[in-house]
Amino acid sequence: MKSQRYLPAPSFRVALLASGVLLLWPAALQAQHVHVNAGATNTTQDAQLYFPNGTNYNTAAGYDVYLTFTNAGSFSNFYQGAGFTFTALASTLDNGGPAFGHAADGAFLQLQIVSMSGPSGGEFGVWMQDAGNPATSYPLFTLPVGTANGTNLLALSESDGSPGADPYGHIHGRTFTASQPGLYKLGCRLLDTSSNGAGGGPIHTPSELYYFYFQAGLTISSWAKEPGAFAVTFGTAVGKTYSVESTSNLQSGNWTTFAGPFTGNNYLQSAATNSAAAKLFFRIREN
């Protein structure tokens, strides 16, 4: 079998799972920028807000925002990523509109961060680039794993909130972080916080809850055992390839590649193996 290439300690960590072993190490993520666009079902009073392209990137699609570990700068000792941006669609030519699904003029869209699940003890953070010193960033807020009723708001529109203003917004410089390796699930909704609707309230009603995955480092996200079969699921990053290996005896040092190579695409991927073994240990290897 082809020899494995590991980074010398302490550049990798080993974490044990009930029936597997995971190898975690930093991995450079190739440049990729995704926009999740906020808008409304129509521009009338009480029309609901939504993400027109949200189904491409939500948890049902299996998309994962890959966060890589860093030990320098503002995000030292965090897993971080800045290639995922929530935007608000434009209604005017000046801002590149009118875009399909844009909200009504006068609406001011914000993302409400409602819930966070993930590895025990983990924290999810949202940071903003310092306008006076672009090389540094500062935290806007953090969300501990287990949060179920969060109220933090992230502005998406860039208008002054005046009546008739384009709801457009495309704010870069925000970075998402995680404090522990693993798969995080963010729950959020869109709100119109303007006062330009009927009776001085908002124009639009809130969106449904949306859920998005953030994968911190190279880990096994989930595993399953059925009679005669084992399966693992793991997050991937664009520009990387992965192999899945197993062994029934950790002391032997003999690992068998049973799936791969997988091409990383920022989506969760799965691999399964048939085995009569009572217990198998798994690891994901970045090639």
C-alpha positions in Angstrom: 0.0 0.0 0.0 1.2 3.5 -0.8 2.9 5.1 2.2 0.9 7.8 4.0 2.0 11.4 4.2 1.4 12.9 7.7 2.5 16.3 8.9 5.0 16.1 11.8 3.6 16.6 15.3 2.2 18.9 16.6 0.7 19.8 13.2 -1.9 17.1 13.5 -4.2 16.0 16.3 -5.7 12.6 17.0 -9.3 12.4 18.4 -11.0 9.1 19.4 -14.6 8.3 18.6 -16.7 5.4 19.9 -15.8 3.2 17.0 -13.3 5.1 15.0 -10.2 7.3 15.1 -10.0 10.7 13.4 -7.0 12.5 12.1 -7.3 16.2 12.0 -4.8 18.7 10.5 -4.9 22.1 8.9 -5.8 22.2 5.2 -5.5 25.3 3.0 -8.8 26.0 1.3 -8.6 27.2 -2.3 -10.3 30.5 -3.0 -14.1 30.2 -3.4 -16.8 32.7 -2.8 -20.4 31.8 -2.3 -23.3 34.3 -2.0 -26.5 33.3 -0.3 -29.0 35.9 -1.5 -31.8 37.3 0.7 -35.0 38.6 -0.9 -38.8 38.2 -0.7 -41.5 36.2 -2.4 -42.8 39.5 -3.8 -42.7 43.2 -2.9 -46.2 43.6 -1.4 -47.0 44.2 2.2 -46.5 41.1 4.4 -44.8 39.1 1.7 -42.4 36.6 3.3 -38.7 36.9 3.2 -36.6 34.0 1.9 -33.3 33.0 0.3 -34.0 32.5 -3.4 -30.9 30.3 -3.7 -30.9 29.0 -0.2 -31.7 25.4 -1.2 -28.4 25.2 -3.0 -26.4 25.7 0.3 -28.6 24.6 3.2 -28.2 21.4 5.3 -30.7 19.6 3.1 -28.3 20.1 0.2 -25.4 18.9 2.3 -23.3 21.9 1.6 -20.6 22.6 4.2 -18.7 25.9 4.7 -15.2 24.6 5.4 -13.3 26.4 8.1 -9.5 25.8 8.3 -7.3 26.0 11.4 -4.9 28.9 11.8 -2.4 29.8 14.5 -1.6 33.4 13.5 -3.3 36.8 13.3 -6.8 37.7 14.6 -8.1 34.1 14.2 -5.2 32.4 16.0 -6.2 29.0 17.4 -9.6 29.1 15.6 -11.0 27.4 12.5 -12.0 30.2 10.2 -13.4 30.9 6.7 -14.5 34.0 4.8 -15.8 32.6 1.5 -19.5 32.5 2.4 -21.4 35.8 2.3 -25.1 36.5 3.1 -26.3 39.3 0.7 -29.5 41.2 0.0 -30.7 41.4 -3.5 -30.8 44.7 -5.4 -34.0 46.4 -6.7 -32.3 49.2 -8.7 -30.0 49.5 -11.7 -27.5 51.4 -9.6 -26.8 48.3 -7.6 -27.0 45.8 -10.5 -30.7 45.1 -10.2 -33.5 44.6 -10.4 -32.7 41.0 -9.3 -35.2 38.2 -9.3 -36.7 37.8 -5.8 -35.5 41.2 -4.4 -37.4 42.6 -1.4 -39.5 45.8 -1.5 -37.9 49.2 -1.6 -37.7 50.5 2.0 -37.1 47.1 3.5 -34.0 46.7 5.6 -32.9 43.0 5.8 -31.1 41.4 8.7 -30.0 37.9 9.5 -31.1 36.7 12.9 -28.8 34.0 14.3 -31.2 31.7 16.2 -29.5 28.4 17.1 -26.2 26.5 17.0 -25.5 22.8 17.4 -22.2 21.1 17.1 -19.3 19.6 19.1 -19.6 19.8 22.9 -18.0 22.9 24.3 -17.6 24.6 20.9 -18.3 28.2 20.1 -19.2 29.7 16.7 -18.2 33.3 16.0 -18.9 36.1 13.5 -16.0 38.6 12.9 -15.7 41.8 11.0 -12.7 43.2 9.3 -11.3 46.4 10.9 -11.9 49.2 8.3 -8.9 51.1 9.8 -6.6 48.1 9.7 -7.7 45.5 7.1 -5.1 43.1 8.3 -7.1 42.6 11.6 -10.6 41.6 12.5 -12.7 41.9 15.6 -15.5 39.6 16.9 -19.1 40.8 16.4 -20.6 38.0 18.6 -20.1 34.4 19.5 -22.7 31.7 19.8 -22.1 28.7 22.1 -23.1 25.3 21.0 -26.5 24.5 22.5 -27.9 28.0 21.9 -31.5 27.6 20.9 -33.1 31.1 21.1 -30.4 33.5 19.9 -31.3 37.1 19.0 -28.0 38.3 17.4 -28.6 40.3 14.2 -26.3 40.6 11.2 -27.2 43.5 8.9 -27.5 42.5 5.2 -28.9 45.7 3.6 -26.6 48.7 3.3 -29.2 51.5 3.0 -30.0 54.2 5.5 -33.4 52.6 6.1 -35.4 55.4 4.5 -38.7 54.9 2.6 -38.0 53.8 -1.0 -34.4 52.8 -0.4 -33.0 49.9 -2.3 -32.7 46.9 0.2 -29.5 45.8 -1.5 -26.4 44.8 0.5 -23.2 43.0 -0.2 -21.0 43.3 2.8 -17.6 41.6 2.7 -15.0 41.4 5.4 -17.0 39.0 7.6 -15.4 35.8 8.8 -17.0 32.8 10.5 -15.0 30.9 13.2 -15.3 27.8 15.3 -13.3 27.0 18.5 -13.4 23.2 18.2 -13.2 20.7 15.3 -16.4 19.2 14.1 -19.6 19.9 12.2 -21.7 22.9 13.3 -25.3 23.6 12.3 -26.4 27.2 12.2 -30.1 28.1 12.5 -31.1 31.5 11.2 -34.0 33.5 9.7 -34.4 36.8 7.7 -36.0 39.8 9.3 -37.2 43.1 7.9 -36.4 45.6 10.6 -37.6 48.7 8.8 -40.5 50.8 9.9 -41.7 51.6 6.3 -44.6 49.1 6.2 -48.2 49.4 7.3 -48.7 51.2 10.6 -45.0 52.0 10.9 -44.0 48.4 11.0 -41.9 46.2 8.6 -42.9 45.6 5.1 -42.1 41.9 5.1 -42.8 39.0 7.4 -39.9 36.9 8.7 -38.6 34.0 6.7 -38.8 30.4 7.8 -35.8 29.0 9.7 -32.9 28.1 7.5 -30.0 25.7 8.6 -26.4 25.8 7.3 -23.5 23.5 8.0 -20.0 24.8 8.9 -17.3 22.1 9.0 -14.3 22.9 11.2 -11.3 20.9 10.2 -11.0 17.4 8.8 -13.3 15.2 10.9 -15.8 12.4 10.7 -19.2 14.2 10.9 -21.2 11.1 11.6 -21.0 7.3 11.5 -23.5 4.5 11.4 -23.4 0.7 12.0 -25.8 -1.8 10.5 -25.5 -5.6 10.4 -22.4 -6.3 8.3 -21.8 -2.7 7.3 -20.3 0.5 8.5 -20.6 4.0 7.0 -19.0 7.4 7.7 -19.9 10.9 6.6 -17.3 13.8 6.4 -17.1 17.4 5.2 -14.9 18.3 2.3 -13.1 21.3 1.0 -12.7 22.4 -2.7 -9.3 21.7 -4.0 -8.6 18.7 -1.7 -8.9 15.0 -2.2 -9.7 12.4 0.5 -9.4 8.7 1.1 -11.3 6.7 3.8 -9.4 4.0 5.6 -10.3 1.4 8.2 -8.7 -1.1 10.5 -10.1 -3.6 13.0 -6.9 -3.4 15.1 -5.3 -0.1 16.1 -2.2 -1.8 17.4 -1.5 -3.5 14.1 -0.9 -0.3 12.2 -2.4 -1.9 9.2 -4.9 0.4 7.5 -6.9 -0.4 4.4 -8.2 2.2 2.0 -11.8 1.2 1.2 -13.1 4.3 -0.5 -11.7 7.2 -2.5 -10.2 9.2 -3.6 -13.0 11.7 -3.1 -12.7 15.2 -4.7 -13.6 17.9 -2.2 -16.5 20.1 -3.2 -17.7 21.8 0.0 -20.4 19.2 0.4 -20.7 16.3 2.9 -19.7 13.0 1.4 -20.2 9.4 2.6 -18.4 6.1 2.3 -19.6 2.6 3.3 -17.9 -0.7 3.7 -19.2 -4.3 4.3 -17.5 -6.0 7.1 -18.1 -8.9 9.5 -15.9 -7.2 12.1 -17.4 -6.5 15.5 -15.7 -3.1 15.5 -13.9 -1.0 13.0 -11.8 2.1 13.3 -11.9 4.8 10.6 -9.8 7.7 9.5 -10.1 10.2 6.8 -6.8 10.9 5.0 -6.2 14.1 3.0 -4.1 13.1 0.0 
